[in-house]
Amino acid sequence: MAPKEMAPVYVLGVGMTKFIKPRGKVDYTELGFEAGIKAMLDAQINYDQVDQGVACYCYGDSTCGQRVFYQFGMTQIPIYNVNNNCSTGSTGLFMGRNAIGYGQSDCVLVVGFEKMSAGSLQNFFQDRENPIGTSNLVMAETRGIAKAPGAAQLFGNAGREYMEKYGAKSEDFAEIARVNHLHSKNNPYSQFQDQYTLDQISKSTMIHAPLTKLQCCPTSDGAAAAVLVSQAFLDARPHLKSQAVLMAGQAMATDSPNLFNKSDIELVGYGMGQRAAADALAQAHARIDDVSVVELHDCFSANEMVTIDALGMSAPGKAHELVRNGDLTYGGKFLVNPSGGLISKGHPLGATGLAQCAELVWHLRGWANNRSVPGTRMCLQHNLGLGGAAVVGVYRRADGQEAKDVSNEEVGKLNKLGYNPAVEAKGFTKAQVDATRSKRARSAWAIQDTEEKVEARF
């Protein structure tokens, strides 16, 4: 079936919490509330203007989304709860974009949040089939099962295959991690902001070769949110057009039968990433070379390597050459993961895709002025969930022009917050919360003491 024509959809507001270690001290209600309020403040809207809500999380009982959204207001709008493994946040964006693009809504709030357990990802249900059990069977046949976390084995094995087929070396994977850790120093929301040498990364604890500990993303608590709007909604607010970012193309893909072709690279989403990227770029009438900044799902350095290839950023089998040429950082062909990526920023599953969106929106507005790239017109987001779903989004400014750095002082005036959220992780006031929550259907019972707890952390 030929795709139907979609109306334009814009990201008008974004917000996020600082990503933190999962110590159980901050509940998902607080995380989701903070990110949602920040996104609505950024979009300069009230919750009464939201037509639909999308809640994105993996760790939690059913209807956690309603528990978070009711704190903004109980306006009886549809609220969806999304769980699509590590691509959950971008899946929520995909749903919100479709709702607006096909005329169902004018304003959708998407909130991703996660309160995780410390340590490697675990299966909670032991009395039923593991959703990626078939992939694990293939892995067992190709390279066996090792005493290492399951995800690290899958992605580490993909790295091994890339080395065997194309000549990449272990230091190439370590260099990917070095660059991401370096970038995180400029992101105030990053869980880690430490800089490491290539030698330190290579010699950190081996998890599953070629992956050392500093090449693996941590588990994290955190939240991020986005306000998506229609052309009509934006046209009614012409003073906000300079901050609106067009979702020029977006596609979600799942696995083909190639998943089981005994390739370790295919087991970690190569094919679906390739398909999603091709579809999203086609929608945007763009080529990968038009893209300046990429937020790429680097849950492990090996995944960044194979995804560079899948997205067409390099010639097939040549991703390691981009790494060696310095083409993934400032001064190179692309700027990849200026946020620090999952490796350093952290990876609260439901929030990751929305945090990627926020980072790229800030770049296209010209607000990410401590980590921007001159001449940026188009950005690309890649978010991956095994089991599986890959979501790729292409963003550009509403006016089609290249981003120009805006001073922090000017940003503070434009957003009426007095500071630039792209470079400072600050909070909000009681008055700002009062202006953002529903005027006609708010409930003190629904919010309990969340507002006080959030403001106490500021």
N, C-alpha and C positions, 0 to 999 in steps of 0.2 A: 504494500500500500504506500502510495506517495505521501510524504509528510505534509500535514496541513500547515498553512501559513500561520505564523504566530505573531501576535502584536508585540511591540517593544516592551521589555521589562527592565526596570532600573533598580539598582541598589541605592537607596536613599540614605540609609543609616546603618552604622555598624557599631558594635561595642563588645568588649571582652574583659574577662577577669585576668589577673595574673595566674599563670599556670603554676601549680604547687605540688609538692610531694604528697602522695596519698596517705595522710596520717589520721584521717577520720575526724579532723577537727572542724571542718567546714561542710555543712550539709548541702545537698543538691538544691534545696529550696533557696538557699542564700546565693549560690553560684548562678543559678538561672535567673533569679531576680536581678542581681547586679548587672549581668550581661544584657538582659532585656531592657532594663531601664536606661542603660547607657545607649543602646541602639535607638530607642525611641527619642531620647534627648538629642542624639546626633541628627536624627531625621526631623526633629522639631515637630513631633506629632503627639497626640494623646491616644491612649489605648482605645478610646471609643471609636477611633477612626480605623481600627484594625478589623478586617473582614474575616480572616482565618488565622489560626495559629498552628505552627508545626513544631513539635517538641522532638528533639533528637537525643537519644541516649541508648546505651547498651546495658549498663549496670543499674538495675532497678526494677521494681514491680510495675505492673500495668498501670496506666494513667498517671504516672509521675508528671507527665506533661500538664495535665489539668491542675495538679497540685501547684506547679510553678506558675502557670498562666492565671489561675484564680487570684493570685496575689496582685496582679495588675488590674483585674476587674472580672466580674462574673456576668459578662455581656451576652452569654449564650451562643457565641460564635462556634463554628466547628473547630475542634482541636484534635490534631492527629499525633499519634505517637509512633516514631520511626526507629527501627533497629535494623541496620544493614551493615553490621560489623564496623570496620574502621572507616568506611565511607558513609556512615550514618549522617553526618552533618551536611555533606554535599547532596545526599539523597533528599534531605529536607529542603535544600535550596532548589533542587530539581522539581520537587513537588510544588513549591511555592511559585516558581517561575511558570510552570504549566497552568496553575490555577489562574494566574493573572493573564498570561499570554493567550489563553483560550477563552477569556472573557468571564470567568467565574468570580473574580475578585478584583479589587483595585489596590488593596493594601494587605500584605501578608507579613506577619512577624514569625521569623524562624529562630528558635532558641535551641542551642545544643549545650548539654551539660553532662558532666560525668563525675561521680564520686567512686573512685576505683579502689581495688584492693592492692596492697603493696606486693611487689614481686612480679614475676612473669605471669602472663595471661593464663588462666586456668579454665577448664570446663566445669560449670556448676552442676550440670545434670549428668549423672553417671549411669542412669537407668535407661538411656535412650541413645540412638545413633548420633554420633558427632557429625555436624553438618559438613565438615571438611574431612570426614573419615575416609572418603574415597581418594582424596588427594594424598592422605597419609599412606594409603595402601600403595599408591604409585611410588611415593618416596621410599617406602620400605623395599620395593622391588629394585629401584634404581641405585640407591646408595645406602640402604639400611637405616635402622633407627639407632640414634646415638643417645648418650646421656646428656642431653642439652634441651633447653626449652624448645617446644615444638615449632613455634614461629621462627626462631633463630635457625633451626635446622632447615626449614623450607627455604628461607631467603639466603642462608649461607650456601646451601647447595646450588641455588641459582647463580650465586657468585662463582662457585667452583666451575660450573658449566661454562660461564662466560670466560673464565680464565683459560679453560681447556680449548674452547672453540676459537677464541679471538685474540688470545695473547695478553689479556689484562693481567696485572700482577697484584699481589696483596697490598702493596704500597699505594696502588691506585684507589683502592677502597678506603684506605686510611686517609688519603688526601681528601676524599669527599667529606669525610667526617671532620677533618681539620678545618675545612672551609666553612662548614655549617656551624661549628662551635665558634669560629671567629665572627661570623655574621651575628650571632646571638648577642654579642656585647652591646649592640645598638638597639635591641628590642626590650623595652621595659617590662614586657609581659612574659618573657622567657623564663622557664623554670631554672635553667642554668645559664650563666653568662661568663663561663670560664673559657679562657683561651688555652689551647694545647699545641704542642709541637707535634710534628709528624711522628717523631720517635716515641713520644708519650702515648700517642694513640695506638701505635703499632705494638707497644709493649704492655698495654693495659691487659687485664685478665682476658684470656681467650675464652669465648663463649662457644662458638662453632666456626672453625676456620672457613673463610678468612676473617670472620667477624670477631673483633675484640669488644670489650664492654663499651668503650667510647664510640663504637660504631653502631650501637643499638639504642633505640629510643627508650626513655623511661616511662613507666606508668605514671599517671598524673591525675590530679583533680583540677577542674577548671570549667569555664563556660565561655561561649561566644554567641553572638546574635546578629541578625541582619533584618532590616526592614526593606521589603521589596514592594515596588509600586508600579502602577500602570502609567501610560503616557498621559491620560486624562488627569490622574492624581498629580503628576508632576507639573503639567501645564497650569494647574490651579495654584501652583506655588512657584512662580517664575524666579523668585529670589533664591531658590534652592538648586537651580539647575546647574550651577557651577560645581556642586558637590555630587550630583547624580552620576552614577557610573552604569553604562549600558551593559547588560548581559548579552553580548553580541552573538554568542553561540554557546550551547551547552548540550552535552549528550551523556547518557548513561548506557553502559554496555555490560553484558554478562558473558560468561564463558561459552566457548564453542566446544565441540567434541575434542578439539586439539588439547584441551586440558589434560587428557589422558594419553597423550602421545609419547609419554615417557621422557619428556623434557622438563628438567627442573626449572628452567626459565619460564615455561608455560604455566607451571604450577603456581607461580606467584603473580599471575595476572597480566602477562605480557600481551596476549592476544586481545583481551578486552580493553586494555589501556590503549592499544594501537587503534582499535575500532572507535572508541569514544573520542580519541583525539582527532581522527580523520573526520568524523561526523561534526564535531564541535567547530573545527576550523572551517569546514565547508559552510556551515550555517553562518559563520561570521564573515564569509567571503575573504578569508585570510590564509596566509601560509605561515608555517612555523617561524620562518625568518622575519616575519613582521612583529614577532613577540620580543619584548625586551626583558621582562621580569617573569619568572616562573616560580610558583609555589608547588613543589613536587613532593609526593608522599614518600619521604625517606625514612620509613620506619626502621630500616637498616640501610647501611651504605650500599649494600649489594642491590637493594631495590632501586636506589637512585640510579645506579649504573645501568641496569637493564631497562629502566623506564626512559632514560635519556634516549636510548635506542628506539623504544616503542613509540615515543612521541614524535620521532623523526628529527630530533634535535641534532643527531649525528647520522652519518651514513651507517647502514647496518653493520654491526660488529665493531664500530669505531668510537663508542662512547668513551673508552679509556683515553683516547687521543684528545678529546675535549678536556678531560681531567688534567692531563699532562700539560696541555697548552694554556692552562689557566682560564679556560673559556666558560667557567661556571661562576665567576665572581667579578668584581668590579674591574673594568677594562677589558673583559672578555666578550665572547659572542653573546652570552646570556648571563643574566644575574639570577642564580638559582637559590631559592630559600634565603632571602635577605632577613627573614624572621628568625633564622637559626634552624628552621626545619623541625621535624619531629624529633630528630636526634638530640637537639639541644633545647628547643622551645618546650618540648614535652608533647604527650599524646593522650589527652583525655578523649576517648574515642568519639563520643557524640559531638564534641566541640571542635575537633580538628578541621573539618572542612569549612566551618564558619570562620575559624581563626584565619585560615588561608584566604578566604574571601575578604576579611577585614584588612589584612596586610596589603592585598592588591588594590583595594579601594583607596587606601591611604596613599599608595604610590601614584595612582592615576589622578587623585585630587591635587597632588603636589604637597601633601602634608607629611610624608615620610622623609622629611628633609635632612635627617641624619643618616639615611641609608638609601637615597634615591639614585636613579640612573638618568642622566640627561637624555632628552629626546624620547622618553617613554610615551608610546601611544597605545600599546596593546599589551595585555598581560594574560597569562594562562595558569590555570589551576588544575592539578591532578590529585585525585583522592581515591584510594584503593581499599577495598574490603575483600578479603579472601572468602570464598564461599558461594558466590562472589559478585561483586559489583565494582565497576570503575566509573567514576564521574569526572569528566573534563569540562571545564568552563573557560570561555574566552571573554575577556572584559575590555572595554575601551571607554574613553570619556564620552559623555553625551554629545559634546560638541565636535568630537572627532579630532580635536587638536592634541598636541603633545603636552604632557604635564610640565608645569613650571613650579618650582619650589615656592611655597607660600610660607612666610615667616610665622613662627610660633605665635607672635603677638597678633598677627592678622587672623590666624586660624581661631584664636580665642575670641576674637570679635565676631567672626562669621558664625561660629557655632553657639555663641552666647554662653559658653562655659568658662571662658577666661583662660583656657589652656589648650594645648594641642594633644589630643589623646593618642596620636600616633607615636609620640616621643615621650609622653609622661603617663604613667599608670596611676591616675588619681581617681577620686570618688565623686560623690554627688551630695547635695544638701537635701534636707527634709522638704524645703520649698520646691526643689526640682522634682523630687519624687511625687509630691502632691500635684504638681502640674501635669505629670505624666500618667499617673494612674487614672482609671475611669472616673468620670464625674457623675455618671448616672447609675453605676452598678458596682460600686466598690464594697468590700466586706472586711471589717476588722477581724472577723473570725477566720477568714481565709488567709490573711497575711500574718496573723499572730505576732510574734516579735522579730520576724525576719528583717524588717527595715532597721531596727535597732542593732541587730547582730551585724548586719552588713556595714552600717555606718561606724560601728565600733572598730572594725578592722581598718577603716580608713585613718 
